[in-house]
Amino acid sequence: MPKTVSRKADTVYRTAKSKDAAYRIGDGDGLYMLVDPSGPKRWRWQYARPLTGKRNTLSLGDYPIVAVAQARAARDDALRLLASGIDPGEHRKAVKEAGIGTAENTFSALMMEWLMSREGVVQAAQITKAKARLINDVVPWLGKKPISAITAADVLAVMRRIDERGARYTAHKVKSEISQIIRYAIATGRADRDPCPDLQGAIPTPKERNHAALTTPKEVGELMRAIDAFSGTYSVKCALLLAPLLFVRPGELRKAKWGEIDLDRAEWRFLVTKTMTDHLVPLALQAVTILRDLRQLTGSSEYVFPGARDRKRPMSDAAVNAALRRMGYDTKTEITGQGFRATARTILAEELHIKTEVIEHQLAHKVPDTNGTAYNRTKFLKDRVIMMQEWADYLDMIKIGGAVL
């Protein structure tokens, strides 16, 4: 949603009077209001084209139909396109001329704009999945409809079609994406209201789908022994050994890069693409030892876990789960790569009595504090360093069947 605009900032634009000649009121990052002698106040955004560097100007609508916050949101969306090397002006033309939406304000056209605006903000795989869902389940019914004409009844009909085939989670996911597209349209002055909140409770919320995880010391000890006995490739075995030690998201582990890891400082720093925040993982002595050994094998690659077929790409996202299945584990009901996070969260709290906020920070979750909901990669760092070593030692202990002290 657009950020709230201060009353003072809005007053500057609301009280601006026409003069004998047109003049500008700058807002920052190329955005300005053009006040015409005849009275209209028009939002404009000026930028340099990616390839030529030539100046170009885009129209972002008229004030007050397009409010200050909406104009700023439209500028920010355009800046994201520019940061990805996309000319926002050419992008607008391409969307308008695209076969799936010839009118600039159809759902299809706005959908494509919204998807493009997400590039560089979320992982490419997320964009691909969202696009597939929308094209399959929404575009056939809403694609040619003007975005401003979409009603709650239209969205509910789409959701019911999906829900009736037994895909309730997808139905709610699609509603969320439709809502984001409409809010994007509102921010860029092409819609006035999002009807999706009116559908609260219209279709029951799907039961939460938890990732399979082992949550007792006995089960985890058995898993650690099974990993030690794993006879697959050394690289995959190291990924299996590090997954419970570090309990990061599976995609973060398999995409780890040597350039992010400082073994002398026992730290791994990387960007969490899910939240676009910097994260720091303290490395226990056991993790450092595994990584030093692995570096002799994969150190010439950018990735800690390079792909088996192409060393310029990271390990397959199915590799860890496939290895767990080879070890005899059911990745639907017992443990998955993602499940190592739930395992650590549960046992750290219940067996090692670590404070929740310390665990949540190490999981790179947003933790409420006195200043609001925030994440700081160095907060509780001393406690986290101690926790990660205690956790590694604990895993070693239960692996050999030792009791918790």
N, C-alpha and C positions, 0 to 999 in steps of 0.2 A: 504494500500500500504506500502511496506517496507520503513523505514525511510532512508533519505539521509545519505550516509556515507562520512565522511570527506576525503578530498584528501590525507591527511597525513596517515590516517588509511589504505586507499586502497593502497598507495604506499608501505607500509610495506610488504603487501602480494604480490604485483605485482613484487617487486624487490627481493624477497627472492630467494636465490641461493641454489642449491643442494650441499650437502657435502658428505663426505665419508660414513657417517651414517645418517639414518633418524633422523629428529629432529622436534620439535613442536614449533608452534607460538601460544600462548594462546590468546583467545579473550574474555574470561569471561563466567561464569556460565557453565563451562564444555565444551564450544566450543573451538576447536583449529584447526589449519591447520597442517597437517602432510606433511612435505616435504621429498619425497623419494630421495635416491641417484640417481635414474635413471631420476629424473626430475619432475614427476607428483606432483601436489599439491592437496591434498585431504582434504576435510572437514570431521571432526569427532566430535562427541559429546559424552562425557562420563557422566554417571549418576549412581546413586545408585537405584537399583530395590526397589519398594515400600515395599514388604513383607520381603525380605531377607536381604536387604541392600548391596547385592553384587554389585560390579562395573560391568557395561556393557557399550559397545561402539556402537554407531550407525553411519553408513556412511551417509553423507548428500550431497554427490556428489563431483565433482572435480572443482577446480578453474581453469580458469575464467568462465567456463560454468555456474557454480553456483557462482554468485557474492557475495561479502561480505554481502550486505544487505539481500540477499536471504538466505544465511546460517544463519544469525542471526534470520530471521523470522522463519525459520524451527526450530531453537533451542527454540525460544519463544513458538511456537506451541507445541513442545514436553514438555516444562516446564509446560504448562497449563494442558496437559494430566496428567503429574506427580502430579500436585497439586490436581487433582481430584482422585488420587489414582490409576491411570491407568498406567501400564508399557508401555512406548512408543514402546519398542521393540516387546513386545507381541501384542500390538495393530497393529503394522505394519504387523505382521504375520497374525493376524486375518482378517485384511482387504484384504490381498492378497488371503486368502483362502475362503473369503466370497462368497456365491453363486451368489450374484448380480454382482460380478466383480472379476474374477479369475486373471486378469492381473493387476499389481500394478498401471499402468498408464491409465486405462480406466476411463471414466467419473464417472461410478458408484463407483469405488474404491476411487477416489479422493473426490467424494461427501461424502462418509462415513467418510473419514478422516477429512474433513472440518467440518462436523456436530459434530464429536467428539471433535474437537478443540474448538468448541463454548461452550461446557459444562463448567459451572462455570463462563462464561463470560456474557451470556444472560439467560433469564428465560427459564426453561425447556419447557414451553408451546410454546415459539417461535421456539425452535428447532423442536418440534413435528409438528408444522404447516408447517415449511419449508420442513421437510422430506416428509410429505404427499404430498405437492405440487410437489416436485421434482420427487418422485416415480410415481405419477399419470400422470404428464404432460411432463416429460423430459426423464426419464430412458427408457421408451419403444422405444424411437427413438435415443437417444444419449448414453444410458447406456454402451454399449459394444464398443463404439468408443474411440480410444486413445485420451486422453485429448488434446494432441498437434496437433491433426488432425481436431479438431472442427473449423469450419469456420463461418463467419458471416451469410452465407446462411443457415447453419444448425440451428443456433439460431433463425433466422428470421422465418424459417419454424415452429419451435416449438411455437413461439409467435403467429403466424397467426392461428394455430389450436386453441389456447386458445381464441384469440380475436374473432374468428368466432362464438364461442358459447356465445358471449356477456360478456366475462370476461376480459375486457381490463386492469383493474387494476391488475389482477392476471398475465396477460401477461407481464406487465412491472416489476412486483415483481419477477417473475421467471427469467427474463433477468438479473435483478440485482443479484440474487442468483447464476446464472450460471457464471456471471462475477466474483463474489467473489471466486467461486470454482476454476476458471481458474487462478485467481491471486494467490490463495493459491498454485496451481500447479507450477506457475512461481517461487514463493518464495522458493519452495522446489526442484527446479531444474528439473521439469518434463514437463514444457511447456515454450515457449519463448514469446508468445504474446497473449493478450486478444483481440478477434475480436469484442467484444460487443460494444465498443464505436463507431464502424463503423455504427451501426444501429440507430444512433441518428436521430430521426424524421421519421424512417421507418414506425412506427405505431404511430398515434397521442397519445399525452399524455392524460391519463384519466382525466376527470374533478375532481378537488379536492373534496374529500368527507369530508365535515365538520360534526362534531358531533352536533346533535341537541342541541340547547341551547336557553335559555331565555335571552334577552339582554336589556330589558327595566325595570326601577324600578317598574312600575305597575305590570308587569308579575311576577317579582321576589317576590314582596310583597305578591301576591296571592299564590305563591308556598310556601313561608315561613308559611303562615297561614294554608295551606293544610297539611304541615308537622306537625305543632302543633296539628292538629286534627287527625293525623294518628293513627289508632287503632290496628296496628299489634304488633308484639313482641317488647319489650322494646329495645333490642339490635339493631334491624333493625331501629327503630325510632331514636336511638342515631346516627347511621351511616348516616341517612338522615339529621339530624340536623348538624352533623359535616362536611358533604360533601361540602355544600356551604361556611361554615366558614373557612375551611382549603384549599379548592380547590386543593388537591393533586390528583394524578391519582387514579382511582378507585381501582386498584390492590394494590396500596400503602396503601390506607385506610383500606381495608378489611384484609390486612396482617399485620397491625400494631401490635406491640408487647408491652406489658407493660414494658418490660425491656428497651425499647427505649425512654420511656416517663418519663420526670422528671416534675411532677406537681408542685413541690416547686419552681423550676426555670422557670416553664411555657414554657418548650421546648420539642420538639419531634425531635430526631435525628435518621436518618436511611439512608441506602444505596439505592440510586436510581439505580436499576438494569438496566434500559434502557440505562443509560449513565455511570454506574459504578462510580458515584460520591457521596460523602457524602452530605447530605442535612439537613438543620435545619429549622424547622417550629416553629416560635414563636406562643405561644398559648394565645389567648385573654382570658379575664376573663370568658367569656361565655363558651369557649371551655373547660377551666379547670373545671368549674362547672359540665358540662355534663360528663366529664371523671371521676371526683371524684364520681359522683353518679353511673356511669356504673361500676366502679371498685368494688363496693359492690356486683355486680351481677356476673361479669366475672373475677374478680381479681385472682381467683385460677387457671385460664387458662393462658397459655403462650400468647395467642392472646387476643387483646382487643375485637375482634368480633369473638369468636369461632363458629365453625359450629354447626348447630342445631342437627345433628346426631352424629358428632364426635368432641368433644371439643379439640382434639389434632390437628385439622385442622382449617384453617380460614373459615370464612363465604363464602358461595357460591358467585362466581363472578356474578351471575344473581340476587342476593337478592335485591340490590338497585333498579335496573331497574324494577324488578317485583313489588316492592313496589310503584314505581312511576306510574306504570300502574294501580295498585289497586286504586291509588288516582285520576285516570282519565286522566293521561297524556300519550300522544302518544310518545313513546321513539324513534320513527323514525323521527318525524317531530318537536317535541316540546322540550324535555329535556332528557338527559341521564346522567348517573353518570359521564362520561367524560365531558359532556357539562357544568358542574359547573365551569370548568377551563375557558372556553370561557366567561361564564357569569361574572366571577370575573374580567378577563382581560379587558373586554369591559367597565363595569361600574366603575371599579377603575380608569380607564383612563378618561372616558367621564364625570362622575359625581363627583368623588372625586379628579380628576386632579392629580393623583399620577404619578410620573415620570416612563416612560416606562422601564428603566433599573432596577428600584426597583421591579416593577411587574414581569419582566422576571426572575430576580434572585429568587423571591419567587416561581415562577413556575418551578424552577430548569432547566431553559433553558440556553444554552450557550449564553453569551452576549459579543459582540465584545468590546474590550477596547484597550487602547494604547499598551498593551502588546500582543495583539492577541485575538483570541476567547477563552474565558475561563469561568469557573464557580468556584466561591469561596463561600463556604457555609456561611461564616461570612461577606461577603461584603454587604454593605448597611444594616447591621444588625439592627442598631438603627432605621433607617428609616423603615425597615420591621416590627419591633416590633410595632412602632407607627401605621403603615399602617394596620396591622392585627387587632389591637384594634379598629381603626376607621371603618374598614370594618364590624366588628362584631356589633358595635354600629349602623352603617348605616342599616344593615339587620334588627336589632330590630326596627329601626325607620320606615322603609317602611313596616314592617310586621303589624304595627298598623295603617298604612296609613298616617304616618307623612310626612311632606315636608322636602326636603333637605335644610339645612341651607346654 
